[in-house]
Amino acid sequence: MNRSAKMRSQNASGHPPSKALPRDDDDDDHVGEGAGAPGGGGGQTGKSRQMSGSTAVSYAKAHLLDLTGQPCEAVSSLNRTRDGWRVVLEVVELERIPQTTDILASYQVELDEDRELMGYQRINRYYRNAVDGEQ
């Protein structure tokens, strides 16, 4: 088992991560000078990477699925913060017939640059057919 596979097989608590979390070796979000390059920062190997917005969305979806058990239906908002990313995701909380009466919720998920969950909260609940646009 290679080093990155071992790191993916456990998280900080020693438990295996969710199968829904994207793999680190699929991510090509390298930004800035390489830390190993001459004059590139030397010992700061992990600090030269910044997570892209699309990667943040993938991780936010996976974390929310782990927490709520419900898949994400849509991405409503994506904002870079000082420490990482804030993503607002839409989730169907209760399916009904007809679908226009489904109950959806907006969740705000905050991630740091290391793809770790910093926090989440449900910020709105609404019927699918609600068109007022207010939250």
N, C-alpha and C positions, 0 to 999 in steps of 0.2 A: 504494500500500500504506500503510495507516494505521500509526501508531506502535506500537500493541499487536500488530499482525500482524508487524511487523518484529522486535519483541522475541521473539515466539513462534518466529520462523523460525530463530533461533540461540540456543544456550545460551552459557554463559561460555567454553566451549572453542571456540566458533565453529562447532560442528556443529549440524545441525538436531536438535531434540528428537524423542523418540519420538512416533509418531502416537497412542500410547495415553494420553499425558498429557492430563489435562483442560485445557480452555481457561480462561485467566484471566478472560475477559470473561463467562463463564458463572457466575462465583463472586460471590455477594452476601454475603460474610462481613464486612461493615463493622461495626466495633465502636467505641464511644466517639465523642468529638467529632471532627468533621472537622478535619483539619490546616489547611485553608485558612480555616476560620471564625475570626472574631475571638476571640482568647483560646484558640484551639484548638491551639496549638503551632507555628504559623508554618511553619518550614522543615522539619518532620518529616513529609513527605508520605507516606512508606511505612510509618511506624511506628504509624499509627492503626488499621491492619488487623490482625486476628487471624484465623488460619485456623480454620474450624470442624472438628469431629471428622469429619463426613461428607466434607469436602474432603480432610482428611488421609488418610482411608481410600482415596479415589480416587487420590490421588497415590502412596500406598504401593503400591497394586496395580500402578499403571503402572510404577513404578521396579522392583518385583520382577519383573514381566514382562520388562522390559528386561534385567535381570541373569540371570534363570534361563531365560527362554524359555518358562516354564510359566505358564498363567493361574491366578489365585487361585480356590480353590473356596469358601473361607469366611473370615470374620473371627472370630478367637477372642478378641481383646483390643484395647482402645483406651484409652490413658492419656495425659493431658496431662503433659508434663515442663516443667522450668524453661525450656527452650529451644525447645520445640515439641511433638511428639507421638511416642509409641511405639505401634506397631501390630503385632499378631501375626496373621499370615495363614497359612492352610493351603493347601498345594499338593500335587497328585498328582504324585509324582516318577516312579512306574513303574506303568503300567496293566497289570493282569493279568486273567485269566479264572479263576475268577469274580471279580467286582469286590470282594468282601469281602477278597481278598488283595492289593488295590492297596497300594502303599507311598506313604504321605503324609508330608509334612514340615511342621513349624511353623517359620516364619521371623519373626524380630523385625526390624522396619524402623523406623528413627528418622529423623524429619524435623524440620527447623527451621521457624520461622514463615514463612520465605520459600519453603516447599515444596521445599527442596533436601534431597537425601538426605545424612544425616549418617553413616549406617552401617546395615549389615544383617548378620544371621547366622542360620544354621540352628540352632535350639535343640532340636529333637526330630525323630526319625523313627519311624514306627510303621506297623503294618498297619491298614487301614481297619476291620477287625473287632475291633481291640483296644479293650476297653471299661473298662480299669482306671482311666482318667482321670488317671494320673500323667504328669508331664513331667519 
